């Protein structure tokens, strides 16, 4: 199956900015479900309602990163 180069529209770049040590287990699972393995890691996920909902559950742990190269 060929991969499509879908950078820019339709993709979210997420950064894990705060540790989940004292967070509830459900929030730890959300962070892991987003694909994070270490702090300050940036991952790219498709912009779907499911991913947006996961980010909405842990807004204090994860932020949406805006890249200058993606805006121009």
Secondary structure, DSSP 8 states (H G I E B T S, - for coil): -------STTEEEEEE-S--TTS-HHHHHHHHHTT--STT-EEEEE--HHHHHHHHHTTTTEEE---HHHH-
